[in-house]
């Protein structure tokens, strides 16, 4: 039976919500204030591979829930499960987690939680997708609930990653890798996650005879990628449980062996992983080559390229990634007859 946000949250008579006082109408929060003064926020990262019978209905319910709680972020819903990251006030994110944990469709879901001073996203975006992460296998598609690699704890991962009989495979994109990665890991030179199957089939020799250790940001891509490797005939395939994010939070490991920062898909851009004396910056300023993990976007809006730029070059170059973009920006301003691009 379909349930709306009211049913999930115990109705508008719940002490957390007062319709007349907080201005909640038509499932949307225009102004939401709390009876208690809690200014802290949280950022949640989560995924769940579990079949949904009615994705359209669940999407509508989930949208109403997030709007009611004034959450922002991105949530993808597919027949095979959901994948999301949202931010909101601490009391609202706690309520959100409670609702999902108590819902029979999503019970058992695990959240990665980071404290924050405010929202990490500009808006809320919930969409339906064919896959929660796109490996694009077509008729060969499968569910990680059927096949996936063995999960390694952060402690096991740290112990295994320097062994001679292992190979670490980064299942992320190059721009994520450039900000930070595990030392000694292999990054397949592909454009997108969906290109990994083709690369594996063309480069089997780099993986055969090894224990394959896969990793990504929070674990969801490796649930699928490690399963694909097993279906391709590789017998020893593993994945970092909870991804880089969990590895950096494990007190006994302290992110050892990870170089740089972990790229995240919110306004923080990068988060610390390695909390040991071996922590270092691996990315370099695009202009001068100095060590810098400052990701910025090109000052010409039509380019908008994301690249590393130290503070000095940011000032000197006015955030343009090249002289071509700077000239193009000036020309576009002149053609419009206004003072800014």
C-alpha positions in Angstrom: 0.0 0.0 0.0 1.3 3.4 -1.0 2.1 5.7 1.9 2.7 9.4 1.7 5.0 11.6 3.8 2.3 12.1 6.4 2.0 8.3 7.1 5.8 7.9 7.1 6.3 10.8 9.5 3.4 10.0 11.8 1.0 12.6 10.4 1.1 16.4 10.7 0.3 16.1 14.4 3.8 14.8 15.0 5.7 17.2 17.4 8.3 17.7 14.7 5.8 19.2 12.2 3.0 21.7 12.7 1.2 22.5 9.5 -0.1 25.9 10.5 3.0 27.0 12.3 5.6 25.8 9.7 3.7 26.6 6.5 3.8 23.1 5.1 1.4 22.8 2.2 0.9 20.3 -0.7 3.8 18.3 0.6 6.3 21.1 0.1 8.1 23.1 2.7 8.3 26.8 2.0 9.4 27.8 5.4 10.4 25.2 8.0 11.5 26.2 11.4 12.1 24.0 14.4 10.9 24.3 18.0 14.4 23.5 19.1 17.4 25.5 18.1 19.5 23.0 16.1 21.6 24.7 13.4 23.9 21.8 12.5 23.5 19.9 9.2 24.4 16.4 8.0 25.3 15.0 4.6 24.1 11.5 3.9 25.5 9.0 1.3 23.7 5.7 0.7 22.7 3.0 -1.8 20.6 -0.1 -1.8 20.3 -2.9 -4.4 16.8 -4.2 -3.9 14.0 -4.6 -6.5 11.2 -2.1 -6.4 7.8 -3.2 -7.7 6.5 0.4 -8.4 9.3 2.8 -9.0 7.0 5.6 -10.2 5.0 5.4 -7.0 8.0 5.1 -4.8 9.6 8.1 -6.5 6.5 10.2 -5.8 6.5 9.2 -2.2 10.3 9.8 -1.8 10.0 13.2 -3.4 7.2 14.2 -1.0 9.3 12.9 2.0 12.4 14.8 1.0 10.5 18.0 0.3 8.7 17.7 3.7 12.0 17.4 5.4 13.6 20.3 3.4 16.3 18.0 2.1 18.5 18.8 -0.9 20.6 16.5 -3.0 20.3 13.8 -5.7 18.5 10.5 -5.6 18.3 7.9 -8.4 15.6 5.3 -8.3 15.5 2.2 -10.6 13.9 -1.2 -10.6 17.0 -2.6 -9.1 17.3 -0.2 -6.2 18.3 3.4 -5.2 21.3 5.5 -4.9 21.4 8.9 -3.2 23.2 11.7 -1.4 21.3 14.4 0.5 21.9 17.2 2.9 19.7 18.7 5.6 19.4 19.8 9.1 20.5 17.2 11.6 17.1 16.5 13.0 15.6 16.2 9.5 18.3 13.9 8.2 17.9 11.7 11.3 14.2 11.5 10.7 14.9 10.6 7.0 17.2 7.8 8.0 14.6 6.5 10.5 11.9 6.4 7.9 14.0 4.5 5.4 15.2 2.0 8.0 11.7 1.3 9.1 10.2 1.0 5.6 10.1 -2.7 4.6 11.2 -1.7 1.1 14.5 -0.2 2.3 15.1 -1.8 5.7 18.7 -2.6 6.3 20.0 0.3 4.3 23.3 1.8 5.5 24.2 5.5 5.6 27.5 7.2 5.5 27.1 10.4 7.5 29.2 13.6 7.6 28.6 16.7 9.7 28.2 20.0 7.8 27.6 23.7 8.5 24.9 23.9 5.9 23.4 22.4 2.8 25.9 20.7 0.4 23.5 20.9 -2.6 21.7 23.8 -4.2 18.4 21.9 -4.8 16.6 18.6 -4.7 16.7 16.3 -7.7 15.0 12.9 -7.7 14.9 10.9 -11.0 14.1 7.5 -12.3 16.8 5.6 -14.1 17.2 2.2 -15.8 20.2 1.5 -13.6 21.3 3.2 -10.3 24.8 3.1 -11.8 25.2 2.6 -15.5 27.3 -0.3 -16.6 25.2 -0.6 -19.8 25.4 -4.4 -20.2 22.1 -4.8 -22.0 20.9 -8.4 -22.1 23.9 -9.4 -20.0 22.8 -7.2 -17.2 22.5 -8.7 -13.7 21.8 -7.7 -10.1 24.6 -7.4 -7.5 22.2 -9.3 -5.3 23.0 -12.3 -7.4 26.7 -11.8 -8.1 29.1 -9.4 -6.4 32.7 -9.5 -5.1 33.7 -10.3 -1.6 33.7 -7.3 0.7 36.9 -6.4 2.5 36.9 -4.4 5.7 39.2 -1.4 5.8 41.7 -3.4 7.9 41.7 -6.2 5.4 42.1 -3.7 2.6 45.1 -2.0 4.1 46.7 -5.4 4.8 46.1 -6.7 1.2 46.8 -3.7 -0.9 50.6 -4.0 -0.7 50.7 -7.7 -1.5 52.4 -8.9 -4.7 49.5 -11.1 -5.7 46.9 -8.3 -5.7 46.0 -5.5 -8.2 43.9 -2.5 -7.1 41.5 -1.3 -9.7 39.9 2.2 -9.4 36.3 2.1 -10.8 36.0 5.9 -10.8 36.6 8.6 -13.4 39.9 10.3 -14.2 38.9 13.6 -12.6 38.1 11.7 -9.3 41.4 9.9 -9.5 43.4 13.1 -10.1 42.3 14.5 -6.8 43.1 11.3 -4.9 43.6 7.6 -5.1 45.1 4.5 -3.4 48.9 4.3 -4.0 49.8 1.7 -6.6 46.2 1.4 -7.9 45.4 1.0 -11.6 43.0 3.4 -13.3 41.6 2.0 -16.5 41.9 4.7 -19.2 38.2 4.9 -20.0 35.8 7.9 -20.5 32.9 6.5 -18.4 32.0 3.8 -16.0 30.0 2.1 -18.7 33.3 1.7 -20.7 34.9 -0.6 -18.1 33.5 -3.9 -19.5 35.1 -3.2 -22.9 38.5 -2.3 -21.2 38.4 -5.5 -19.1 37.8 -7.7 -22.1 40.6 -6.1 -24.0 43.1 -6.1 -21.2 42.6 -9.4 -19.4 46.3 -10.0 -19.1 46.7 -7.1 -16.6 44.3 -8.8 -14.2 44.7 -12.6 -14.7 46.4 -14.5 -11.9 45.8 -11.7 -9.4 43.4 -11.0 -6.6 41.5 -8.1 -8.0 40.6 -5.4 -5.4 38.1 -2.9 -6.7 37.2 0.4 -5.0 35.1 3.6 -5.6 33.7 6.5 -3.6 31.0 4.8 -1.5 30.9 1.3 -2.8 28.0 1.2 -5.2 30.0 1.1 -8.4 32.1 -1.8 -7.2 29.0 -3.8 -6.2 28.2 -4.0 -10.0 31.8 -3.9 -11.4 33.1 -6.7 -9.1 30.1 -8.8 -10.0 30.9 -8.2 -13.7 34.5 -9.4 -13.2 33.3 -12.6 -11.6 30.9 -13.2 -14.5 33.8 -12.7 -16.8 35.6 -15.6 -15.3 37.9 -14.0 -12.7 37.8 -16.1 -9.6 39.2 -13.9 -6.9 37.4 -10.5 -6.9 37.1 -8.2 -3.9 35.7 -4.8 -3.1 36.3 -2.2 -0.4 33.3 -2.3 1.9 31.8 1.1 2.0 34.3 2.6 -0.4 36.9 5.3 0.1 34.5 7.2 2.4 34.3 4.4 4.9 38.0 3.7 4.7 38.8 7.3 5.7 36.5 7.0 8.7 37.8 3.8 10.2 39.7 4.8 13.3 42.1 1.8 13.2 43.2 2.5 9.6 43.1 6.3 9.5 43.0 6.3 5.6 46.6 5.0 5.4 47.7 4.4 1.9 45.3 6.8 0.2 47.0 9.7 -1.5 45.2 13.0 -1.8 41.5 13.6 -1.2 38.4 11.8 -2.1 36.2 13.5 -4.8 32.6 13.8 -3.7 29.6 15.0 -5.7 28.5 17.9 -3.7 29.7 21.4 -2.9 32.6 20.2 -0.8 34.2 18.6 -3.9 36.9 16.8 -1.9 37.1 15.3 1.6 40.1 14.2 3.7 40.8 10.5 3.8 44.3 10.0 5.0 44.7 11.1 8.6 48.2 9.8 9.1 51.6 11.6 8.8 51.8 10.2 5.3 49.0 12.3 4.0 49.9 14.4 0.9 48.5 16.3 -2.0 48.9 14.5 -5.3 47.1 16.9 -7.7 48.9 19.8 -9.3 48.0 23.3 -10.4 47.2 23.3 -14.1 49.0 26.6 -14.7 52.2 26.4 -12.6 52.5 22.8 -11.5 52.5 23.5 -7.7 50.8 21.0 -5.4 47.2 22.0 -5.1 43.9 20.3 -4.5 41.7 23.3 -5.3 39.2 22.3 -8.0 37.7 25.4 -9.8 35.6 25.9 -12.9 36.9 28.0 -15.8 35.9 31.6 -15.6 34.3 31.5 -19.1 30.8 30.1 -18.6 30.7 28.3 -21.9 33.8 26.3 -21.0 33.2 25.7 -17.3 36.0 23.2 -17.3 36.8 21.9 -13.8 40.6 21.9 -13.1 43.1 22.3 -10.4 44.3 25.9 -9.7 46.4 27.2 -6.8 45.3 30.5 -5.1 48.0 32.5 -6.8 47.2 31.4 -10.3 43.5 31.8 -9.6 44.1 35.5 -8.9 46.6 36.0 -11.8 44.6 34.1 -14.4 41.1 35.3 -13.3 40.1 31.6 -13.1 40.4 31.1 -16.9 41.8 27.7 -17.8 43.5 29.1 -20.9 44.2 32.3 -22.8 41.8 31.1 -25.4 38.9 31.1 -22.8 40.0 34.5 -21.5 39.9 36.0 -25.0 36.6 34.3 -25.8 35.1 35.6 -22.6 36.2 39.2 -23.5 34.8 38.9 -27.0 31.4 37.5 -25.7 31.2 40.5 -23.3 32.0 42.9 -26.1 29.4 41.4 -28.5 26.7 41.7 -25.9 27.6 45.2 -24.9 27.6 44.4 -21.2 30.1 44.5 -18.4 30.3 40.8 -17.6 30.0 37.4 -19.2 
